[in-house]
Every structure is written in structure tokens, then in C-alpha cells.
Amino acid sequence: MRKISALVLATLVACSSSPGPDDAGAAGGGSGTAGGSGTAGGSGTAGGSGTAGGSGTAGGTGTAGGTGTAGGTATAGGTGTAEGTGTAGGTGTAGGTGTAGGSGSGSLDASTLGDGDGGGTLGAWATVGTLQQEQFGAAAYGGFIYVTGGWDSAFSTGKNTVLAAQVQPDGGLGPFNATTSLPGSVEAHAMVAAFGRLYVLGGNSPNGTRTVQIGLLGPDAGVLSWSFGPQLPQPRFTHTAQVYGDQLYVIGGFNPNITSSVVVAQILPDAGLSGWSACPSMTTPRARVASAVSNGHLYAIGGWLGATTFASIERAAFVDGGLGPWSTTTALDAGRTGPSALAINGRVYVFGGAGPDPVFGPPVSEVVGAPTLPGGTLGAWAPSAPYDGTHWLGGAVYQNGFVYLLSGRSSDLVQAARFTP
């Protein structure tokens, strides 16, 4: 865990053992994103079967049927065939297969993906697949991208499906194959990957659930089994989540009103979870909010409350076991609800979203990035190469040197771009 100076420590508010109060906000049943992926400050293996926080197991230990290999897939920048020659935004392969919460290695340490000097660029985007659903959970781990739950194109009910696709050395992506299903259907939830597990948090069913589902990942690909972790203090959906070290944070969303509350649980040595504790609340309630972790700070990005779509961004510094108070930093140029976000090498990226109307948008195709400066403030936002179409209520993950942008309400495309530090 990163050390904090005594001067900073004196201003920090530790997370308590009691749940935080719900915040007064606009009630509603909107849906949201899975809030991107977080880093996990440590490796941990996928082995071992211990229960999640001492709670009952869910659905036994079924194997990950039908995972298959990623042969015969489109390359990033090719034409959709297995023999395509193009790469995603550059040449060369990304060495290593980092773990921990939606990060890969490439030339970056997976446990500190968001840390760095703010340099680097995203290359051109290339279509590497399709995914016809929205409001799912997305995370990357060990060379695979995982997608849980969500709605399909019929926008009927939540799904309990779990899909896994293998990342190729050139940035291409294998097919999304089914693995062991979730115990319960869910959409508008949050998900992170860390320590050989998928953590699926809350969701809409239909007014929010407190359920925490933990998936044990196999040594190669797929989910071996699911168990239940300690329930969230309140039902929550359209929220976001991040991992920092061995701490798992859940931020904002509906519960059932739009809330500013933040809660944290410790990831235990067996990858189960402790009970949940309340942290300092954000200054503004936010649903359909995105988040990122960079250089010792947690960022809450955009979202909406009532008829307002937020361009504002808040940050809080990490302290052992908790967070400091939240404050605003450099805002986006326009309000965005349901965007995706990632932090890579000390730079925060925001992908798509919709506005100014929080329900109808319209969605956008803009990618912007800003460096994290000393003290946690963000520098000026600058555009990166746009992707094809639009992106709203989808997901974004990083693995093995590439950023992957996953479908959503306004598009069924999966697109990849190489990140060059």
C-alpha cells in the first residue's frame, strides 16, 4: 500500500464500520455501466476454492463448459478473418499477461496500471468483434476479457450469462465463449477482477440488489464456480467499483435513490471479502457514473442526477483502509452519463457516454484524456483518436498493451487500440 505523509494523513477520514446513509436524490430505475475495471495491487492465483467471506456457496463447482480456444478470430485492424494482418494501432506484441482487475502488463506493471507520469498515446481503433448487449459487467484478467450479465438487444430482463474471450498478441480478440453462469441474473451492476476472482457487485433486479457474487477463475480461462460474498449495506445499481491494493470500493449509483455514498470491503487472503464499511461520501450523488484509480487517488467521473448530466469530476486520496474527503477537479467539456473510464500510466481516459439528456442522450464517440498531477488534480483534457460509432452503457478494459471498448446501448462493436507509454 502506498505511504501517505503525516501532513496528508491528518486530513483524511478513515472508513468506519457502519454503513453510510442513503443520500437524497432523484428516484428512478435507470440503468448504468459497470464502471470500467480497477487494478488490484498484487497477483494472487486463481487456485483454491475457499468460500467468499464465510457465506454459502452458489451452485456448486461446475466446470467452465464451452470455453474453447480463441482460434479463428479477427485481428485488430484486419478484416474479420483469422488470417487478417493488421494490428490495433501499431506494430509489435505486448509482452506479458498481467493480472489484477482489468489490467495487463505489456510494458506496464499490472498492479499499478493507473500510476505514471501521464505520458503515452492511444493509437487508431480497429473493430475486433461484436457483443450484442448493454449494462453488463466487464473486466480483464490473465489474457482474457470477461463479460457478465447485462441486457441483450431485446432489453427485456437481466442475464446470468458469463462470457470469456482471449486477447491475441496483436490486439485481436477470440470469440466470446460461454463459461459457468452466474447464480442469479443481473444487469446495471459493477464488476472487477482481482486475485483470481471476478467480483460481481449489486445490480438491478428490478430496484437494486445487495447481492455480491464471486467467481473463481480457472488457471487458463473460464469461471470454475460461483459463491456469495457479504451483501452490500444497501441495494445498489448503476454504480461503479474499483480495487486498490486489497480494498474493494463501490461508488455511487441508485439505492434506490441516486446516492453519493461509498463503501469498502477488504479482500481477504482467501480472496473472500470482509464486511462492508462506509467511507466519506462524494460531494454530489451520481448514477451511471464511471471511475478510475491513478497515482494514489480515486476519481468519480460524470454521471447524472435527476435532469442533470454531470461534466464534473471528483477525487479522493487513498489512505490505508479508506479514503480522504472528496473534492472536485478539472471537469469534462460537457456532461456525460454512462461513459467508461480507465487510468493508464498516470493518465485518465473517458470513453463516450451520453448527454445532455440523461435518458436519451444522444451518445457520443469522443475519447478524451487528462494527466493526473501532484495532489491528485487532473490536467487539461485533450482528445484522442475517435472510435467507430458511439459508446454508451458499455465497458472498457485494458489488457496486454491494448484498450478494448465493449459495445453498449448504441453499438454492438468491440474495438481495440494500442496504448504506447
N, C-alpha and C positions, 0 to 999 in steps of 0.2 A: 504494500500500500504506500502510496506517495506520502512523504512527510510534509507537514504544514508548519509554517513558522509560528512562534508563540504569539506574535502580533496578530496574525490572521486568526489563529485558534481562539483568541479571546472574543472574537466577534461571531463565532459560529454557534449555532443552536443544535445540540445533539438531538437525534431522533428519539422519541420516547417509546414506552412500551404499550401505550394505549392508542387505539385508532383515532385518527383525526376526524373532526366533524365534517358533515356534508356542507358544501357551500351553496348559498342561494344562487340559483341560476335558472335559465330557461329550461323547462321540462321539454322532453321530446324523445322520439325514437329513432333519431338519425343513426347512420352507420358511419364507420370510420376506418382508418387504416391500422395496420399492425404496428405502425411506428418504427419501421426500419429495424436494424439489428444493432446489438451492442457488443463491446469487447468484454472479455472475461478474465483478464489478468491471471492467467495460469492455464495449465494444459489439462490435467485430469484425463483419465482414459474413459473409454466407453464401457469398460468391463465392470462387472459387479452388478448385483441386482437389488440392492437394498431398497426398502420402501421409502417413499417420499415423505419425510417428516413424520414418520410413525403412523401414517394413515393407511387405510385398507388399499389393497392393490385393485387395479381396474382391468378386468378382462383377461387375467392370466398372463401367460408368457408366450403367446403365439409368435411364430416366426414372421419375418418380413417377406411375405409372399409376393412374388411377381415383381421383384425389384429389377432383375435383369442387369445388363450392362448398357453402356452408353454408345454402343456401336451404331453406325449408320446414321449419324446425326449431322445437322448443319454446322458448318464452321461459322465463326463470327466474321462476317464480311464476305462469305461465299454466297452461293445462290440457293441454299437449302438442301444441297446434296451432301452425302458423306465424303465426297471427294473434293468439295469446294476448297479453293486455295487461299482465299482472303483471310486476313486476320482482323481482329477488332482493334482498330486504332493504332496499328503499329506492328512491328515485327518482333521476333524472338519470343521465347516462352517465359512464363513466370515461375521461377524455381520455388519448390516447396509447396506444401499443402497445409497451411496454417489452420488452427482450430479456433475455438473460443468466440462464440457469439457473432456469427456473421462476418468473420474476418478470415482472410487467408494470409499467407506470408508474402510470396513474391519477394521483393526486396524489403518488405516491411515486417516488423515483429507483430504477430497476430494479437498478442496480449496488450499491445499499446498502439493499435491501428490508428486511433484518432490523435495521437501525440506527434509533434513535429514542429517544423519551422514555418509551416503554412505554404510551402512551395509545392510544385507539381502541377500537372495538367491532365485533363481528360481528353482522350482522343476522339475520333469520329465514332459515331454509333453505328452498329450493324445489327440487323434482325437475326436472332439465333433460335427462335422458336415461337410458339404460341401458347397461351394459357387463358382459357375462357372462364374466368371467374373474377370476383372482386371481394374486397373486405376480408381477405384471408390473412393468415399469419405467414411470414416469410423469414427465413434465416439461412445462413450458410455455415457449413461445418465440415472440415476434413475433406474438402474437394467436392462436396455435394451441396445443392440447393434444396431446401425443404419447404413445402407449402402445405399448410393445414387449414381445413375448414373453408369458410367463406361462402359466398353465393355463386351459383352458376349464372349463365346468361338469362335464365328464366326468372331470376330474382324472387324465388319462391321461399325456400326455407334454408337455414344453415346446413352445411355439410359436415360429415365426420371423416371425410377422406383425408389421407396423408399421401403426398406425392414427393418423390425424390428424383433429381436429375443430376447427372455427373458433369462437372466442369471439365472441359477439354483443355489441353496445354495451350492451344492457340486462341482460347477465349470462346470457342464454340460450346454448345450445351447438348448433352444427351437428352433422350426423351424423358418426360415426366412419367415415372412408373409408380404404381400404387404400392404402398407398404402398409404395415399394420394400422388399422383405422383408429381414430380417437374413440374413447369410451362414449362420448356424447357429442352431438352436433353443435357447431358453434360458428358464429361469424362476428365481425367487428371486434375481434379480440386482439391481444398483443402476444407476441412470441419472441423469445430469444433462445439462442443456442450457447451452451457453455458446459464444460466439464463432462462431455459425452452425453449430454441430455438436451432435449427440447423442453422448454417451459412454456406452456400454453396458458394464458392468464385471462380469466374472465371471459367476456363476450356477451352477445345479445341473444336472449332466449326467453321471451322477447323483450323483457325490461331489464336485462342485465343479470349476470350470474356471478357468484363469488368463487366458482369452481377453478381450481388450479390443477392442470393435467400435466404430468411429467413423463416424457418418452425416453426410454433407454435406447441409445443408438448402437447399432451393430458395429463390428470392427471394420467393415468395408462400406456398407450402405444400408439404409433402411432402419426402421424402428422395430426393435425386438419385442417391446411390451410397453404398456402404459400403467401408471399408478396415479393416485391423487395426492396432492400436497395440501398443506394447511390452507383453508379458504381465505380469500381476501376479506378485509374487515367489512366492506360493503360491496354490493353488486357493482360491476363496472364494465362499460363498453365504450367503443370509440376512443380508447385511451392509448397510451404508448408505454414502452418499457425499455430499460437499459440495464446492463450489467457493468459494474465497476469493481474490480477485484473479486471478492466473494460476496458482494452485496447486489441484490436484485431490486431495482426500483420500478414502481408503477406510478404513472404520472397522468393526472387529468382524466378526461372522459365524462361519461354520464354515470350517475349512481343513485337514483335515476335522473336527478338534475345535473346540469353541467357543473363540474366541480374543479376547484383549484388544488385539491388535496394530493399529497404524495405519500406513498407508503414504501417501506423497505423490509426485506427479509434476508437473512443470511443464508448463503448456500453452504450446507454442512459438508464435512469430509466425505460422506457417502453420496453427495450430490442431492440429498433431500433438502428441505427448507425448514428454517426456524419459523416461529410465529412472526406475524407482521407487526411493524411499529410505525407510528406516524412521524413524518418529517415536516419541516417547515413547508407551508403551502405556497404555491405560486401567488403572485400578486393579482392574477386575473384567472377566473375559471375558463377552461379551454376544453372543447371536444374536437374530435378529428384533428388532433394535434400531433406533430412529429417531434422527434427528439434526436439528440446526438451527444456523444461524450468526446471531449478533446482537452488535452493539457490540464487535467485536473478539474474540469468543470462539466456540469450537466446543462444542456440547452433544451428549452421547450420552444417550439417553432410554429408560429401561425395558429391555425385552428379557428374556432368560431364560438360565439355566444349569442343566442337569440338571432337577430337580423344582422349582426356584425361579424364580418370576416376579418381576422387579425393579420396585419403585417408585422406586428410587434413580436419580439423575441425576448425571453427571459433566460437568465443564467443563475446557477448556484454552485459554489465551490464544494468539493468533497472534503470531508474530514472522516477519520476512522469511524465507521459505523453510522455515518449520517451525512447531512448536508448543512451548509450555511444558509443564510437568508437569500431569497431570490431578489434580483434586480433586473431592470431592462437593459438591453444592449442594442446595437445597431439593427434597425428594423429592415425588413424587406421593402422593395419599392412598391409593392401592392399586397393587399390581403390575400391569403391562401388558406383554404380549408382542405383537409385530406391530402396534403403533399407527402412525399417521402423524403427522408434525410439520411445522410451519412457523414461521418467525420473521418478524413484520411490525411495523415501526415500534417496535422495541425491546421487543416482547412475544413470548414463545414460546407457541405453541398446540400442544396434543396432542389428537389425534382418535382416539377409540375404542381398539382393542386388545382383548385378552382376558386373563382371569385368573379365579381364581388358578391353574387348571391350565394349563401352558404349551402343551399339545397340544389340549385340548378346550374350554378357556375357562371359562365362556361369554363371548362377545363383548359389548361394551358400546356404548352410544350417547352417552356423555358427551364433551363438549368442555370443556377447561379451559385457562386462560391465566395466565401469570405474567410480570411485567415483569423485564427484566434491569437489575440495579442496579450502581452503581460497583464495579469489581473483578470483575465477572462473576457475582456471586451472583444467584440468582433470588429474587424476592419471593414473596409468598403466592399459591398457586394459587386461582383463582376460576372458577366455572362460566360458560360461555356458553350461548347457546340450543342445545338438542339438535337433532339431525337425525332424520329418519325412519329407523326400523330400527336396525341396528348396523353397525359398520365394523371390519374385521379383515383384514389382509393385502391391503389395497388401496393407494391412493395419495392424496396431497393436493398440489395445486399452487395458485399464485396467478397471476392474470393480469388486467390492466386493471381493478383495483379489486375483484375478486371472488376468493373462495376456492372451489375446486372439490374435492369429496370424491368419489373414484372407487371404486365397487363394492368387491370383495374376496370373501373366502370366505363371508361371512354375508349379503351383499346384492348385487344387481345394479344398484342405483340409482346415478346420478350426480347429485349435489346441489350447489347453489351458494348462497353467502351473501355479501352485500356487506360489505366492510371499510370502515369510516368512521374516518379518522385522528382 
